[in-house]
Structure formats: structure tokens, C-alpha cells
Amino acid sequence: MIDRLDKKILEILQKDASLSLDDVGEKAGLSRNACWRRIRKLEEDGVITGRVAIIDPNTVNLGLSVFMAIRTTEHNADWLDSFHQAVRSIPEIVGAYRTSGDTDYILHARIPDVHAYDQLYQKLIERVALSDVSGSFVMEELKQVTELPLTFL
């Protein structure tokens, strides 16, 4: 069960996971040791699954964001395994989601340009049979956050 202090720690770490234990504890109103024990418990319980550096994609030549709508006529375990392996093995794909409705999957990719999108498309269709792939290029990013809203805790 996550209490208000755990929630506060999670809010702090989502904003800046590079803070020292002393700083997190101070912001949460806890001692360093109490803060460390709570963070360790949140990690052990799988609430905190990692700590990362967030990179501006434009500074590493990945300024084009594309969402790929995938449809398939295959719905068997072998195809699904091949699809999962393909998606996991292509680093340009930064998100993959099985969806309801007309589209079976939505993939999110970060790439340098349209030529790189074509290369990504070729890689994907070489590895797995797809009935339709439709790419939508992001023209303007209105919101992109990594913080989860903890209002429901």
C-alpha cells in the first residue's frame, strides 16, 4: 500500500531522480535513512522500475516522431512471438501498444527523417507479415511527459 509519504517520494523522483537521498528526504519531510528504506521498498515492490536520463531527441538526431498503425490478418501465437521479437529488436521503436478498434497495434518510433522511416518500415516487414502499415508523422509535439499522475493513489 502506498501512503502519502511514498506518494510524495514518487512525485519528487519523477521530477528529478538524480537528487541525493538527503535532498529527497528533506523535500519529503523524512530522514535520509527513512527515505532510503521507503525507496528501496518501492523498488522491491516493483513500483519504481528504474531510473533514467531523459534525452532531448533533437540533440541526438532523432527529431522525427512517427506513430505507425499496424493491422494484421494473423492472430496466432507464432505470429505474435515474431512480432514481439521484431518490435523489441528494432531500437527506433520506442513504444508498442496492442489496441482495440480498427488498428491492431500502434508503434511509436523516433527517427532522423523520412528516409529513416522507410528503412524502419523495410526492417519491420522483413521480420513479420503485416496486412497494413500506416505512418503518421508528428508535426508538433504538444505534450510529452514521463511523470505519471499520482492523483488516483
URWOWO-V608229 format. One record per run of one state. SS is the DSSP state (~ for helix, > for strand, _ for the rest). FROM is the first residue (numbers start at 1). TO is the last residue. If there is no record, write none. Layout:
<<SS;FROM;TO> <SS;FROM;TO>>
This chain:
<<_;1;3> <~;4;15> <_;16;20> <~;21;28> <_;29;31> <~;32;44> <_;45;56> <~;57;60> <_;61;63> <>;64;71> <_;72;76> <~;77;89> <_;90;92> <>;93;98> <_;99;104> <>;105;111> <_;112;113> <~;114;127> <_;128;131> <>;132;137> <_;138;153>>
